[in-house]
Amino acid sequence: MRRLSRTILALGEALLRLGGDVATVRRKQCMACRRLRNFVCVPPAWQAKLLAYGKVDPGEVDLVPGLSRDVAGLGHHGTGDLGVQLRSERDLERAGELFRLTCAGA
């Protein structure tokens, strides 16, 4: 669980570094990162993974099994149709481009 806590902190820092106008907002159901609108939503961590949802069309990016998936038809608490599963800081590095795309679209 300690590794997941480091991943949560690293995710918050990485999202804030995407731009000077990026802010994080804590909500009851999630942590949201926003510019004018939310572009990434991170619900509370479950088990050994952290889920993040971003506003990117999953058809426009290369989905990586075990890291990213299309959640358009699934019910979930979050913003957007791209689901990203983070289990470690290495996964965060691999998902960096996906988060940059979500920020650019906000």
C-alpha positions as a Python dict, from the first residue, in 0.01 Angstrom:
ca = {
    (1, 'M'): (0, 0, 0),
    (2, 'R'): (297, 230, 58),
    (3, 'R'): (393, 207, -309),
    (4, 'L'): (38, 308, -406),
    (5, 'S'): (58, 612, -177),
    (6, 'R'): (377, 723, -354),
    (7, 'T'): (203, 672, -688),
    (8, 'I'): (-91, 889, -579),
    (9, 'L'): (143, 1171, -475),
    (10, 'A'): (348, 1137, -794),
    (11, 'L'): (29, 1149, -1005),
    (12, 'G'): (-83, 1472, -839),
    (13, 'E'): (258, 1631, -894),
    (14, 'A'): (275, 1515, -1257),
    (15, 'L'): (-69, 1656, -1336),
    (16, 'L'): (13, 1992, -1177),
    (17, 'R'): (331, 2014, -1388),
    (18, 'L'): (122, 1999, -1708),
    (19, 'G'): (64, 2374, -1691),
    (20, 'G'): (59, 2677, -1468),
    (21, 'D'): (-318, 2701, -1493),
    (22, 'V'): (-381, 2340, -1383),
    (23, 'A'): (-543, 2301, -1042),
    (24, 'T'): (-651, 2003, -836),
    (25, 'V'): (-988, 2002, -665),
    (26, 'R'): (-1083, 1749, -398),
    (27, 'R'): (-1441, 1632, -423),
    (28, 'K'): (-1639, 1382, -217),
    (29, 'Q'): (-1616, 1114, -487),
    (30, 'C'): (-1281, 1197, -649),
    (31, 'M'): (-985, 1427, -700),
    (32, 'A'): (-1028, 1631, -1018),
    (33, 'C'): (-761, 1811, -1219),
    (34, 'R'): (-887, 2103, -1418),
    (35, 'R'): (-809, 2402, -1628),
    (36, 'L'): (-1138, 2561, -1728),
    (37, 'R'): (-1305, 2220, -1699),
    (38, 'N'): (-1208, 1888, -1547),
    (39, 'F'): (-975, 1688, -1771),
    (40, 'V'): (-873, 1406, -1532),
    (41, 'C'): (-1067, 1252, -1248),
    (42, 'V'): (-915, 1014, -991),
    (43, 'P'): (-1159, 825, -766),
    (44, 'P'): (-1036, 678, -435),
    (45, 'A'): (-783, 395, -475),
    (46, 'W'): (-914, 40, -466),
    (47, 'Q'): (-697, -259, -380),
    (48, 'A'): (-351, -226, -536),
    (49, 'K'): (-431, 7, -825),
    (50, 'L'): (-524, 367, -884),
    (51, 'L'): (-773, 450, -1158),
    (52, 'A'): (-775, 777, -1349),
    (53, 'Y'): (-1026, 884, -1612),
    (54, 'G'): (-938, 1137, -1881),
    (55, 'K'): (-1119, 1336, -2146),
    (56, 'V'): (-960, 1182, -2453),
    (57, 'D'): (-1131, 988, -2729),
    (58, 'P'): (-999, 632, -2679),
    (59, 'G'): (-1019, 578, -3055),
    (60, 'E'): (-752, 845, -3111),
    (61, 'V'): (-482, 692, -2888),
    (62, 'D'): (-302, 360, -2877),
    (63, 'L'): (-455, 162, -2591),
    (64, 'V'): (-206, -46, -2392),
    (65, 'P'): (-350, -362, -2230),
    (66, 'G'): (-319, -342, -1852),
    (67, 'L'): (-258, 35, -1861),
    (68, 'S'): (-535, 206, -2060),
    (69, 'R'): (-880, 111, -2185),
    (70, 'D'): (-1200, 247, -2334),
    (71, 'V'): (-1460, 299, -2057),
    (72, 'A'): (-1719, 482, -2271),
    (73, 'G'): (-1986, 215, -2229),
    (74, 'L'): (-1914, 145, -1864),
    (75, 'G'): (-2061, 321, -1565),
    (76, 'H'): (-1789, 494, -1364),
    (77, 'H'): (-1737, 795, -1140),
    (78, 'G'): (-1516, 1018, -1343),
    (79, 'T'): (-1455, 1251, -1632),
    (80, 'G'): (-1405, 1118, -1982),
    (81, 'D'): (-1395, 791, -2171),
    (82, 'L'): (-1031, 687, -2127),
    (83, 'G'): (-948, 476, -1822),
    (84, 'V'): (-588, 450, -1698),
    (85, 'Q'): (-482, 195, -1436),
    (86, 'L'): (-176, 288, -1228),
    (87, 'R'): (-7, 36, -1003),
    (88, 'S'): (334, 200, -974),
    (89, 'E'): (530, 512, -1062),
    (90, 'R'): (655, 328, -1373),
    (91, 'D'): (294, 307, -1495),
    (92, 'L'): (265, 681, -1434),
    (93, 'E'): (566, 741, -1659),
    (94, 'R'): (414, 520, -1929),
    (95, 'A'): (84, 710, -1908),
    (96, 'G'): (246, 1055, -1918),
    (97, 'E'): (160, 1116, -2284),
    (98, 'L'): (-205, 1024, -2223),
    (99, 'F'): (-226, 1281, -1943),
    (100, 'R'): (-60, 1545, -2164),
    (101, 'L'): (-326, 1479, -2429),
    (102, 'T'): (-607, 1516, -2177),
    (103, 'C'): (-464, 1845, -2051),
    (104, 'A'): (-421, 1978, -2405),
    (105, 'G'): (-784, 1907, -2482),
    (106, 'A'): (-917, 2089, -2173),
}
